[in-house]
Amino acid sequence: MAGFSCSYYVLYTYFILKKFAKRIVVSILGWQVRRLVSKNATKVVAVVGSIGKTTTKYVVAEYLSAGANVRYQKGNYNDIVTVPLIFFGEPEPTITNVFAWIRLFIRNEKQIKYFYPYDVVVVEVGTDYPGN
């Protein structure tokens, strides 16, 4: 029984640390996105809902790209961590890979500091299925 409680404690600690790391990542990414959008006057179009977000995002991005430089993610990024990554065109590293996140934050800072070529960023925000 002692082995079980020790394993439980290790697992519990891992999930607590992972949750803490996610909060830090979300805070930094949010801060970076706010600075990027305010510096460049980038417009944000958010597609919300529970059904059809990805298809709607593609249609809206295609329509807007006729008159503006549009950035959107071809995948299904609609999480609190992944939505900010769309602004910078970055893939999501694993939450436990500290060095990958540090490199990502540095690359983001370079995009904030220098020219940002997009006028509009189209994101999808919401749930993956009804009731979520």
N, C-alpha and C positions, 0 to 999 in steps of 0.2 A: 504494500500500500504506500510505502514511503516513496517508491519510484514513481508512482502515479502522481502524487502531489508535487514532486519536483518537476516532472514533465509538464504538468499543468501550469506551474509557476513560470517556467521558461516560455511556454506558449503564450501565456497571458502577458508577460513582459514584452515579448516580440510584438504582439498586436498593439499594445499601448505605445511602444516606440514607433511603430509604423504609422499609427494614427497621429502621433505628435509630429513626425516627419512630414506627413501629408499636410498638416496645418501650416507648417513653416513654408513648404513649397507653394501652397495656395496663396499665402500672404505675399511672398516675393513676386510670384507671377502676376498677381492682381495689381501690385504696385507698379510693375514694369509695364503692363498693358495700359494702365491709366496714364502713365507718363508718355507712352508712345502715341496714344490717341490724342491727348491734349497738345502735344508738340506738333503733330502733323495734321491736325483737324481731320482725321480719318473718320468716315461715317461707318457705323456698325449696323448691320441688318441682322436681326435675330429671328430665326424661325423656331417657333415653339409649338408644343403639342405632344400627343402621344402616338399618332399614326401619320406617316407620310412626310416626316420632317426631312429626311435625306433627299428624297426626290424633289421636294419643294425647294430645298436649298440649291440643288443643281439647276433647277429652272430659273430661280431668281438670280443666281450668279451668272448664268449664261445670258439672261436678259440685260443685266446691268453691265456686263462686260462690253456691250456694244458702244457704251459711251464713257466708260471709266475703267481704270485699272482695278481689278477685283481679285481679292485673295479669298480662297475657301479651301476647306480640307476635303479631299476626295474620300476620306474614310468616315467613320461614324464617331466623331469626337464630340460628345455632348455631356461631358462630365466636368465637375468643378476644377479638376486638374488639367484636362485636355483642351478645353475651350480656349484658354489663354495661349496654348501652344500654336493654335491656328494663326494667330496674329504674327507670329514669328516664323511660321513654316517649319516647326520643329517636330520630330517624332517624340513619343513619350518614353523616357527611360524608366527602368523599374524604380519604384519609390525608394528602394534600399541602396541604390547605386549613387552614393554621395558625390563621387567624382564626376559622374556623367551629368548630374544636376548642376554642379558648379560650372562645368564647361558650358552647359546650356545657358545659365544665367549670364555668363560672360559674353556669349554670342548675342544674346538678347540686348545687352547693354550697348554693344556695337551698333545694332540696328536702331536703337533709340537715339544714339549720338549722331549717326550719319543719316543720309537720305533714305526715306522710306517710300518706295515707289507705288504704294497702293492707296487708292482713294476710298475704297469701300472694302470692308471685311464682312463676309457673310458667315454666320455661325448658326449651328442648331443647338438648342437648349431644351431639355425636357427629359421625359422618361422613355425607356425602351419599349415598354408595353403598358397597356391600360391598367390602372390600379397601382402602379409603381410609385 
